[in-house]
Amino acid sequence: MAEKVKKLGLTRDKDFMLYVKDGDVWQVRRKQPGVQKGKPEKLAEGGFTMDNNYIYFVDKDGDVSRAKRAVGGQKRKKAAKKAKKPAKKKAAKKPAKKAKKPAKKKRR
């Protein structure tokens, strides 16, 4: 699971997204319709070096934690082979009806 890297005790606000970049914690306003994109600002200095084998995030306590990065993703379960159903007989097509020719106009 996750292990704590640095205890910061940050308070989370639902209007901001927190992320870790180069060992520092940054925040940016969440994108909402009709509102301009906000500029990121540094919230706190972590003072640690990041390892590429881990992902770093701000946990629910407001501390920086890390978890082992899943390289290559998860393995998929193999799908069970479906039993073949007997083929249904198709209904015989009826011959198409011929279109009627338009009636000729009478001349006066």
N, C-alpha and C positions, 0 to 999 in steps of 0.2 A: 504494500500500500504506500501511502505518502509519508514522507518524513519531513519534519520542520527544519528549515535551513536558518531562518532568522525570525526572531520574535519582534514584531513591530507594533502590534495592537492597533491597527488602522480601523477606523469606522467606515463601514460600507454605505454607499448611497446608491439607491436604485437608478438614479439618473446618470450615473457614471459607470464606465467599464474600467476595471483595473487590470493591468498586465505588467509583466516583468520583462525588462529589456536591459541587457548589459549589467545585470545585478542591481538595478534601480527599479522602483515601483512607479509607474506612470498611470495617469488617469486621463480619460477622454470622455466627453459627453456623448451619450448614446444617440444614434441617429434617429430622428423623428421626422415625420412628414411636415413640410412647411418650415423647418428650422434648418439654418445653415450648419454645415459640418463644423464641429468645434476643433480647436487645436489642442494637441496633447500637452500636458504639463506634468512636470516631475513632482510626485507626491512625497516620496521618501527615498533616501539613499540606503541601499541594502548592504553594501560593503562586502560582497562576496563575488567569487568568480563562478561563472556558469559552465556546466559540463553538457556537451551535446548529447550524451546518452540519457538525459533526463529532461522532462518538461517541468517548467517552473510556473507556479500560479499563486494567487492570493487566496488563502482558505477562508472558511467562515469566521474564524477568530481574528482575521485581519493580519495574519502572519504569512510569510513566504514559505511555501512548501514545495517539494518536488516529488515526482513519481517517475518510475522507470519508463522510458519511451518504448512503445511497442513498435519494433522495427519489422517492417514487412506485413504488418496488419495481423488480423486473426485468421486462423485457418477455418475454412468453410466446411460445413457438414456435407457429406455426399448425399445427393438426392436419391431416394429410393426409386428403383425402376418401376414404372407403371406397367401393369398387366395389360396386354392388348385386348381390346374389346372386339367382339365379332363385328365385321363391317355391316352397316345397315344397307338394305336394298333401297336404291333410289326409285322414287315413283316415276313411272313412264311419262314422258312428256306428251302432252296433247298437241296435235298439229295446230299450227298457228292459223287463225282465221284470216281469210283474205279481206283486204280493205275494200269497201264499196266504192265504186267510181261515183263521182258527183254527177247528179242529174243534169242533163243538157238543158240549157235555157231555150225556151220557145221563142221563135222569131215572130214578130208581128207583121 
